[in-house]
Amino acid sequence: MSDIEWRRLRGLTAREVINALARDGFTFYNQRGSHQRYRHADGRRVTVTYHRAGDTFPLGTLRSMIETQAKWNQDDLRRLGLL
């Protein structure tokens, strides 16, 4: 299991995730409907799905974006100001 404190991330909005991706070097490269795609120079790709910038994500979606796609750990989340 990961060392990430998921309780503290429950209220994370789409706007906060997108800003954190930008601070970490991800750039917007494509959109299809409500799916915005971001990529990093090292090859990582993240898809952010939302309808309004203030929407919060279900825990499973958030976990996928953070752990699987962006490959962030607890230290990265602190550095990006999400924790």
N, C-alpha and C positions, 0 to 999 in steps of 0.2 A: 504494500500500500504506500501511497505517497505521504510526504510529511506536510502537505499543504493543509492549512486550517480552513476547511470549506465553510464552516459556520460564518466566518467573517466575510466571505465573498458572496453570500446569498443575495445581497441587495445590489450587486454590481449591474450598472446600466450599460446599454449598448454604447452610449457616448463615452463612458469611462474605458471600456474595452478598446474601442477604436483609438482613443487618445493614447492609451498604453501601447498599442501596436505601433503607432507612429513614433512614440518616444524610443521604442526598441529597434527602429529601423525598418519596419514593414511599410510598404507602399501599396496604395490602392491600385489594382490593375484591371478589374473587371466587375461588372454587376449584371446579374440576371434576375429580374424581379426583385424580391427582397433579400437576395443573397449577394452580399458584397464580398469580394475576394481580395485578400491582401497577400503579398509575398515579400520575402526577405532575400537579401543577396546570397545568403548561404543555402537557399533552396526550400526553406520552410514556407508553408502556405497555410493560411487561416481563412475560413469562410465564416462571416458574421451574418446571421439571419435575424432581422428585426423589422418591425413596421414603424415604430416611433423611437427616436433617440433616447427617450426616457424609459423604454421597456427594460425590464429585468429578465434574466435568462433562467430557465429551469436548470436545476443542478447538473443534470446529465449533459446538457448542451454546453454549459459553462466548463464543465470538466473536460469535455472533448476539445474545446477551443484552447484551453490552458495547457493541459497535459499532453494530449495527442498531437495537436496541430502546431501550436506555438512552442511546445516543449519547454515551458517555463517551470521553474521550481520555486520553492518558498523564498529563496534569496532574490530571484528575479522579480517576484511579486512585490517584495519590499522595495527593491531598487526602483521599480516603476510606480511606486506610491499606491498600490492596490491593497496592501495590508497595513 
